[in-house]
Amino acid sequence: MPNSEDVYLEARRWVGTPYHHQGRTFQRSCDCIGLVIGVARALGLRCPADRDLPNYAESPHDGVAERTASELMAPARGEIQAGQVGLFWYRDRGHGQHFAIFAPFGHRLTMIHAYMRIGQVVEAGVSDFWRKRLIRAYTYRGITDA
């Protein structure tokens, strides 16, 4: 069974994958939920088939991000930890529109995410911009140290 370290190590493998809306393919293309789904699939975790995922806009609304998150993961408890997935609002306050996977870097956390503005999966520090926009952290179901 995978653990939280496996989650962020797999996510780091995706760094540099080109951004493409609704992409889900390692080293070819992905968006932010595509990264979260791709990591789950790579680790053998329960994951919906592409045909079961809702069609969504580049800036999802109507709770589609929250519904997708609750299907894949369970809400995390306590402080944010490496290997968890953050759901953030971006343009529409309070409504989930962006996902990132938290990873350790020394004594601080980074976030690995498919970032449309940069055009690829990146790993960067969790800035105040993103901290203020965090709605909830999730843990993949099936992770041994969750």
N, C-alpha and C positions, 0 to 999 in steps of 0.2 A: 504494500500500500504506500502511495506517495505521501510525503510530508510537506510542510510549508517551505522548506529549503528547495525541494524539488520544483515547487511552483515558481519561485522567483528565478531559479537557475534556468528553467525552461523558458520563462519570459525573456531572460537576457539573450537567449539564443535567437530570438525574434528581432532584436535590435538591428536596425538597418533595413528591415522588410519595408518595401514601398507602401505608402498609404493608398488605399483605394476603398471608396465607400462600398460597404457590404462584402469586402474581401475577407477570406478566411484561410489563406494558403501561405504556409511558412516560406519565407524568402521570395515570394511572388507578389502578394498583396494582402493587406488586411486593414480593417478599421479598428476602432477601440474595442467593440464587442467581439469582433473577429479574433483579436488577440486573446481575449479572455476565453473564448470558445476553443481556439486553437491550442492553448495551453492545456485546457481540460482534456481535450481529445488526445493530445500527446501523452498525457499522464494516465490515460485509460479511465478517466472519471466519467460519470454519467453526464450525457450531454444531448440536447435535442438534435435531431436531424435538421439539415438546412431547410427542408421543406416545411418543418414545423415552426421555424422562426418567423416572426412577423416581418413584413416589409416595413421599413422605417426610413424617415427622412435623414439627411445628414445631421440635422439638429432634431433628434427625436422628441416627440411630445405625446400627450395622452397616456402617460404612464408606461409606455412600451419598454423603456429601460428598466424600470422597477419590476415589471412583470417578468422580463427575461432574467434579471438578477435573481428573483425569488425562485425561479425554476431551476437555475443552475447551482445556487448557493444558499447558505443560511446567514442571517445577520450575525455579525461578529459581536462579541461581548468584550467590554473593557477597552483598553487603549489600542490604537492601531498597531498591528504587528506586521513584520515582513511576511510575505506570502499571502496576505489578504488582498482583496480587491476593493478599491474605492469607487463609489458612484458619486459623481460630481454634477452640479448644475453649471452650465456655461453661459448661455444667453438668457435662459428663462429661469429666473430665481425659484429655487425650491423643486424644480422638476429635473429628474436625472437625464443627462444628455451625454455624459462622458465617463468612460471607465479607465482605470489604471491599476496596475498590480504593484504593490509596495515591495521594496527590496531594501536590504541593509547596505550601507556604505559607511564603514567605520562605526561611529556612534550615532549616526543619523539615518533617516529613511530617504530613499529615493522613490520615484514612481516611474514605472515602465509603461508607456502608452503609445498608441498609434495616433500621432498628432498631425492633423490635417494641415496646420499652418507651416509645419516643417516638411511635411510630405513623406514621413516614414515613422517607424517605431523608434522611439528614443528613450533614454534613461536620463532623468534629471532630478535634481533636488526638489523636495516638496516645498514650493515657495508659498508665501503668504497668499498669493492669488489663488492657489489651489486649496490651501488649508481653509480659507473662508468659504469655499464652495463645496466642501465635502458634505454630502448628505448622509451617507452611511457607508460603513465598511462591511464586507461580506467575507465569509470563509467558504471555500469549495466544500461541498459534501463529499465525504470519502477520504479526507485528509486525516492522517493518523494523529497528528498533534494539535488538532483544532480544539 
